[in-house]
Amino acid sequence: MRLSGSTSITLRLTLLFVIASSAVLLALGFVIATAVEQHFVDLDMEVLTDRMDLTRHTLLTLQAPDDLKHIDEQSHQHHAMTGHQGLELMLIDKNRSVLYATPNARFDPELALAGAAQRPRQPMLWTVGGQTWRAIAEELPTRIGGRTSVIAATAIDTAHHQEFMRSFLQTLWLFVLVAALLTGLLGWAAARRGLAPLRAMREKAQGITAQQLSHRLAVQSVPLELAELAQSLNDMLARLEEAFRRLSDFSSDIAHELRTPVSNLMTQTQVALSRSRSADEYRSILESNAEEFERMARMISDMLLLAKAENGLVVPTRETVDLAAEVRALFDFYDALADERGLQLSLEGDGTISADRLMLRRALGNLLSNAVRHAAPNSKLRVVITSGPDAVSIAVENTGDGIAPENLARIFDRFFRVDPSRQRSSEGTGLGLAITRSIVLAHGGTICAKSTGALTTFTIELPRLA
Amino acid sequence: MIMKILIVEDEPKTGDYLKQGLAEAGFVVDLVRDGNDGLHHGLTEAYDLAILDVMLPGLDGWSVLAGIRRAGKDMPVLFLSARDHVDDRVKGLELGADDYLVKPFAFSELLARVRTLLRRGGKIKAAECLHAADVELDLMRRRVTRAGQRIDLTAKEFALLELLLRRQGEVLPRSLIASQVWDMNFDSDTNVIEVAMRRLRAKLDDNFEPKLIRTVRGMGYVLEASDCA
C-alpha cells in the first residue's frame, strides 16, 4: 500500500470497512450476550418457581415441626429429579429464626425477609461472601407448629452461569476481533481491486511527458466514476498540447525569422572588418546595419505583443471610439502613400463602439496599410462601416491581384506572406495582420478575409459594448 | 546652457553607448552601474535629467526614483526597461517617472525623448515664426516661404515642417514623426513617413540650395540650416 501525501484511498476504505464491520459485529455480540444471559435467568426462574411451588405444596401437607425433614427429602428428591446443583432452600419464621435450610444455603435470612415483603416471587440477585445467588422469596401458608405462614426462599448459586458467560463472551470478542481483521483484509483487497483502474490511469499518466502530449487516457474502458476525471484530464492535456504547440511554433518562428537578418548582419559586419575601408564605406555599412536592427527590434516588439495577446494578457481599456473619425485620421496618415499610387480612398457609413482607441487604430492601420500596398495602381480603396444593434462591422476593400483561396485561411498567420519572394522586403515584419487579428480577438470581435476575383475584403466585426 | 544627465545602467555595453551617444549630443553625462551609487549621485549632485534602468544591482530603478523624489528632487526621470508590462509603466508613472522606454529602442528615439523632457522643464517661447536658413514658417497665417517664394503645403506637410523646424539639428526617428504629426503611436509596416518626407522635400528643397532636410539612414530625418557635413 502506498501512502502519498494524505491518506491513500485504499487505506481509507480499509479503515472504513474495519470500523463498519466492527460496529456491526459488536452490536451483534451484545445482542447475543444479552439473549444468552436472559435465557439463563429464565431457566433459573423456572427451577426456582418449581421448587417454590413444590415447597408450598409440601408445607400444606405437614403439621409437626419434625416433619420439616420431609421437605429435605423432597428437596433431595427434587435434586435427583432436576439434577440441578446448588439449588438451595431456606424456611424462616417471622422472628428471623431459621426453621430449615439446605446445607449450602449460606445466604442472609434478612435478604429473604425483605425480598418476600417487597418483591414476592420476583427474581433477585443476592451477593453474600463472594457468592452470587439468584433467588426468589415468598410467604407461604403452613400449619407447622401452630404457625400460619413461613417465609420461604429458594436460591441458585450463579457461579456456573457466570463462568459460562465469561468464557462465552471471551470467545465472542475474539471472534469479533478476528472477523474485524478479516473484513479489513478483505476490504483492503477489494479496495485495491476496485481501484485498479485508477492505478492503470496513473501509470498511463506517468507516461505522458512534454514530448508525448498527444497521448490520451482511455475514457471508454474506465469505470463510470473515473470516466469524467479521465475526460477532464484529457481536456487539460489537449489545452496543454495546444499551448505547447503554440509556444514551440512561436519559438521556431522567431528563430527562423531572426536567422536571416542576424546572418546578414554578421556576414556584412565581418566582411567589413576583414580589411580597412573608407569612412564612407563604414558609414554605409553601419547605416544598413542600423536599418536592419530597427526592423528586428520592431519584429521583437510585435512578437511580444502577439505572445501577450495569445496568452490573454492584452486587456483593452474601453472608451467610446468614433470609427469614422479614426478611419479619417488613418486616411490622413496614408494619404501621401495612396496619392503616390493614385489610389482613391473613400469612407462610407459611421458608428461608435467601446474599444481601446490606440489598439483599434493599430488594427485598422494595419488593414489599411495592407490594402494600400496590395491595391492596383489608380484603383479605389473603400472602407465601409456598418452599424448594427449589437455590433459594428468595418470592411476594408481593395482591388488588386486578389488572394488565392488556399492562402486566405493562412493570411492571419504570423509571418505568412502570399508571395514568398517578398519575404525580405524592407517593408514589413509579416506580423501586421496577425496583430490585427489579436487586437480584434482581444476586443471579442471577429475578423475575416474574402477575395473574389480582383476584389479583396477584410471585415472586422466588433461588439458595441456601449 | 550645458545639460547634465545621470545614467544608471548596469549592462556594460548599453551604459557605455548611452554615455557616448549623449555626450556626443552635447550633454554632460555621469554613468553609474548600480542602484546605490545611482541614488547617491542623484541626491548629492544636481542633474537636469536622470535615465534609470529598472533592473539594477543593489537597488532597483523604482527605489532609486522613490528615493530621489522623497528628497524633493523633481528633475525629469526616464525609465529604461527590457520588460514591457503595462503594470511596470503604471508603476513608474505613479512613482513620478516622466517617460518609459522599452528595450530595444532606437537611440534617436531616446535622444528625442530626452530633449522633449528637458524642454518641458524650460520655458517654451510662443514663437510666431520659425526660421531655418531662408525658410520662414508663419504659424499664425500658416504660410511657408523660402527665399521669399510662397510654398504651398498640405496641413500635414505643414505640421511636419513645423516639427522639423522646432527641432532643428535633431535627428527625428520615424516613430516620433508619426506620433507627433499624425498621432499614430504604432510602428507602421509601410514607408508612409518616407513618402511624406519625399513630398515635403520636393516642395522645400528641390528648387533651392542648400538642401535643408537630410535623411540619416537607419535613424530618421534631420533639418539642418548650417550643413557643413
Interface residues (C-beta under 8 A of the other chain):
Chain A: S284 L286 E287 S288 N289 A290 E291 F293 E294 M296 A297 R298 I300 S301 D302 L304 A329 L330 D332 F333 Y334 D335 A336 L337 E340 L358 R361 R362 G365 N366 S369 N370 V372 R373 S426 E427 G428 T429 G432
Chain B: D84 V102 P104 F105 A106 T154 K156 A178 W182 D183 M184 N185 F186 D187 S188 D189 T190 N191 V192 V195 A196 R199 V216 R217 G218 M219
